[in-house]
Amino acid sequence: MKKITIPIGPQHPALKEPISLRMTIEGEVIKDADIRLGYNHRGIEKLAESKTYIQNIYLMERICGICSHSHTTCYVQAVEALCGLEVPKRGLYIRTLVSELERIHSHLLWLGVAAHEAGFDSLFMYTWRDREVVMDLLEIISGNRVHYAINTIGGVRRDISEQQKEKILEGIEFLRKRTEYYTNLGTTEPTFVARISGVGKLPKEKAIELCAVGPTLRASDVASDIRKDDPYAVYDEIPFDVCTADTCDVLGRVVVRVKELIESYKIVEFVIKNLPAGEIKIKAPRKVPEGETVSRYEAPRGENIHYVKSNGTDKPERLKVRAPTLANYPATIEMLKNGFVADIPLIFAAIDPCICCAERVVELIDVKSGRSDIMTFSEIKRKYFCEKKRETL
Amino acid sequence: MKLKPAAFIPELLRHIFKKPATVRYPFEKLKVPDDFRGTPVLKPELCIVCRSCVRDCPAFAIEITTLSEEEKKYKMTIHNDRCIHCAQCVESCPTKALFMDTEFEIATDSRLKLKAEYIYSRQKKTDQKSQQT
């Protein structure tokens, strides 16, 4: 049969964000796939070099809307390591609490998206309704539903009152019941199981070889979790299990995430019940001593890495972000191979892609000559855009 | 595990008789939490013009201009069109002159309408202390 290449994206109804997937297909079967990035680049790393360490917390938060707390925690951990700050225990506990609530909200959101892509829209609506509970809890704690802004260099910005603790425990109890119901439902509903099992196979050896991270890796039966492997914050004091599945397909990724939800409820309850008294933050210096460091964090989607290099001033010299989605792209290509065209949205959604998180570089390729060039922004402007006088406000 | 077809049906039917999960928004409004981060508001009588809010604002939304050096008259402009509602200014302020209100319906038809201006004279430090206590 003749092989043909079909482009999916950059703009496509199945994609939530712009990305270009080129599929080489033979009939209905995908033989090869190619991912092209760079449609959503925002220049965040460059911008971070011109902002102070405090301003950068809020910039890091805006790398991603769903894992906003992951990026700030990873960043402040790096800066705290550079300054040699000892963050108070209560601050670390609150940081952990918010990160687990964020994981709950992210996994519930993903469960809805997966159900939607599998054609089970009722489950999608019910999980998203229940997700409102955890969003409200985050709003009570931090004052905002999406960008919690709870982290600061040297601790957290807001304390938790007794009243808030009660509300969190109530919310978690409700969510636990709902999640147990969904676990039951997701594994017994034959149409749903038939749609997701055996789709997007990623064998264990391939997952390790291609450096997959997070639930994608754990669904291929590799018990790897930064919270256990390299504990940060207070994860070394909290009892929890690393959840894995051995089916290596989309069903496994659903199972891992649902199990992680249950683990997250346990962690939240543990943190609330064992919250130590004391300060929530210590004063941080404005100027950070010279040095470089790498910080790791288990975001809901996988391992998040921030590299910070300081030069003794109040602004970082270099800030590098490796978002989990970027690490999962090579594995996605492997999952797509020998799958069907109709499974593309489902397989792609199963890694929980956050495309703009992963956009770190743009390559400019001339369509006519096929040559790639390095250009300054003013050159691009001169060549491709007509200069407009900027409206001043 | 044994598979059961249409396992979701009882749950769906039960919800027909339940109250809606949403509120009829413009007519009914949910209460925002007490610590909600709305719009930054200045209490001009407390400001000592240390400019730490200007320095720390990640969105460069706060501007302080000197109107008269002798009379110690200043103008603070809060550009709410640029504000990202992070409340770092509130935290940076040493005299608690800034606070976040609970307003969330701030949409207008022009960016210019979102600008808030405060013209005030700076307090002496001694007055400041007496006001705080």
Chai-1 contact restraints between the chains, C-beta under 6 A:
chainA,res_idxA,chainB,res_idxB,connection_type,confidence,min_distance_angstrom,max_distance_angstrom,comment,restraint_id
A,I54,B,D56,contact,1.0,0.0,6.0,A-B,restraint_1
A,Q55,B,P58,contact,1.0,0.0,6.0,A-B,restraint_2
A,Y58,B,P58,contact,1.0,0.0,6.0,A-B,restraint_3
A,Y58,B,C86,contact,1.0,0.0,6.0,A-B,restraint_4
A,S122,B,F8,contact,1.0,0.0,6.0,A-B,restraint_5
A,R129,B,A21,contact,1.0,0.0,6.0,A-B,restraint_6
A,E139,B,P33,contact,1.0,0.0,6.0,A-B,restraint_7
A,I140,B,P33,contact,1.0,0.0,6.0,A-B,restraint_8
A,G143,B,D35,contact,1.0,0.0,6.0,A-B,restraint_9
A,G143,B,F36,contact,1.0,0.0,6.0,A-B,restraint_10
A,G143,B,R37,contact,1.0,0.0,6.0,A-B,restraint_11
A,N144,B,R37,contact,1.0,0.0,6.0,A-B,restraint_12
A,A149,B,C86,contact,1.0,0.0,6.0,A-B,restraint_13
A,L185,B,A7,contact,1.0,0.0,6.0,A-B,restraint_14
A,T187,B,M1,contact,1.0,0.0,6.0,A-B,restraint_15
A,T188,B,L3,contact,1.0,0.0,6.0,A-B,restraint_16
A,T188,B,K4,contact,1.0,0.0,6.0,A-B,restraint_17
A,T188,B,A7,contact,1.0,0.0,6.0,A-B,restraint_18
A,E189,B,A7,contact,1.0,0.0,6.0,A-B,restraint_19
A,P190,B,L3,contact,1.0,0.0,6.0,A-B,restraint_20
A,P190,B,P5,contact,1.0,0.0,6.0,A-B,restraint_21
